[in-house]
Amino acid sequence: MKAFFWVLGICIATFLVIYLNKDNIRRAFFSNHILLNARGEANPALVRIDWTSETGGDTVTVFDQGHETEALYEARGPNQFMVYYNGERIGNLEHFKSNAYNPHTYIFELLLKQD
């Protein structure tokens, strides 16, 4: 009987730890990603991508100096990405997410010819 309570206690503790960390576990396996394909004379180190959402409220830099940042960007509803090259805004992308927890891979293509 003592062994039964030990096993039951370990199972309950394991379930509780997993339940309390479910968002961190989900983000480790299923997170949003940004890929940048720079062509021509475009320099990926000069690209910055900011993200904002109506429900998120804040503007977060999700891509900077050629690399994706560690910032979390997940919100339900309209998600907007603002693309900057060398400090100048060159475009934006709006994407509607029906569920904040669905992971997406966003691919941005940048082509720069001389000017």
C-alpha positions as CSV (number, residue, x, y, z in Angstrom):
1,M,0.0,0.0,0.0
2,K,2.9,2.3,0.8
3,A,4.3,1.8,-2.7
4,F,1.0,2.6,-4.3
5,F,0.9,6.0,-2.6
6,W,4.5,6.7,-3.6
7,V,3.7,6.0,-7.3
8,L,0.4,8.0,-7.1
9,G,2.3,10.9,-5.5
10,I,5.0,10.8,-8.2
11,C,2.4,10.7,-10.9
12,I,0.4,13.6,-9.4
13,A,3.6,15.7,-9.0
14,T,4.7,14.9,-12.6
15,F,1.3,15.9,-13.9
16,L,1.3,19.1,-11.9
17,V,4.7,20.1,-13.1
18,I,3.8,19.5,-16.7
19,Y,0.4,21.3,-16.4
20,L,2.0,24.4,-14.8
21,N,4.7,24.5,-17.5
22,K,2.5,23.6,-20.5
23,D,3.0,27.0,-22.2
24,N,6.8,26.8,-22.0
25,I,6.7,23.2,-23.3
26,R,4.5,24.2,-26.2
27,R,6.8,27.1,-27.1
28,A,9.8,24.8,-27.0
29,F,8.3,22.5,-29.6
30,F,5.9,24.7,-31.5
31,S,7.0,28.4,-31.7
32,N,6.7,31.1,-34.3
33,H,9.7,31.7,-36.6
34,I,10.8,34.4,-39.0
35,L,13.0,33.7,-42.0
36,L,14.5,36.4,-44.2
37,N,15.6,35.8,-47.8
38,A,17.8,38.8,-48.8
39,R,18.6,39.0,-52.5
40,G,20.6,41.3,-54.6
41,E,22.4,44.0,-52.7
42,A,20.3,43.7,-49.6
43,N,22.2,43.3,-46.3
44,P,20.3,41.2,-43.7
45,A,22.1,43.0,-40.9
46,L,20.3,46.2,-41.8
47,V,16.8,44.6,-41.5
48,R,14.6,45.1,-38.4
49,I,11.1,43.6,-38.1
50,D,8.7,44.8,-35.4
51,W,5.5,43.0,-34.4
52,T,2.4,44.4,-32.8
53,S,-1.2,43.2,-32.2
54,E,-4.4,44.8,-31.0
55,T,-4.6,42.3,-28.1
56,G,-0.8,42.4,-27.4
57,G,-0.7,46.2,-27.1
58,D,3.1,46.6,-27.2
59,T,5.4,46.8,-30.2
60,V,8.2,44.1,-30.0
61,T,11.3,43.7,-32.2
62,V,11.2,40.1,-33.4
63,F,14.0,40.3,-36.0
64,D,17.1,42.5,-35.8
65,Q,20.6,42.5,-37.3
66,G,20.1,39.4,-39.4
67,H,18.8,37.2,-36.5
68,E,15.5,36.4,-34.9
69,T,15.2,37.7,-31.4
70,E,14.0,35.8,-28.3
71,A,10.9,38.0,-28.0
72,L,7.5,36.2,-27.7
73,Y,5.0,37.3,-30.3
74,E,1.7,35.4,-30.1
75,A,-1.7,36.9,-30.0
76,R,-5.1,36.1,-31.3
77,G,-6.6,38.4,-34.0
78,P,-4.8,40.8,-36.4
79,N,-1.0,40.6,-36.1
80,Q,1.0,43.2,-37.9
81,F,4.7,43.1,-38.9
82,M,6.5,46.3,-39.8
83,V,9.7,45.8,-41.9
84,Y,12.5,48.4,-41.7
85,Y,15.6,48.6,-43.8
86,N,18.4,50.8,-42.6
87,G,16.0,52.6,-40.2
88,E,13.4,53.3,-42.9
89,R,10.1,51.6,-43.0
90,I,9.7,49.7,-46.3
91,G,6.6,47.7,-45.8
92,N,4.3,45.8,-43.5
93,L,2.4,42.5,-43.3
94,E,-0.9,41.9,-41.5
95,H,-1.9,38.3,-40.6
96,F,-5.0,37.2,-38.8
97,K,-4.6,34.4,-36.3
98,S,-7.7,32.6,-35.1
99,N,-5.7,31.0,-32.2
100,A,-2.7,32.6,-30.5
101,Y,-1.1,29.2,-29.9
102,N,-0.9,28.0,-33.5
103,P,2.7,28.3,-34.6
104,H,3.6,30.0,-37.9
105,T,6.7,30.5,-40.0
106,Y,6.8,33.9,-41.6
107,I,9.1,34.2,-44.7
108,F,10.1,37.7,-45.8
109,E,11.8,38.2,-49.1
110,L,13.8,41.4,-49.6
111,L,15.2,42.3,-53.0
112,L,17.4,45.5,-53.3
113,K,18.7,46.7,-56.7
114,Q,21.2,49.5,-56.4
115,D,18.9,52.2,-54.9
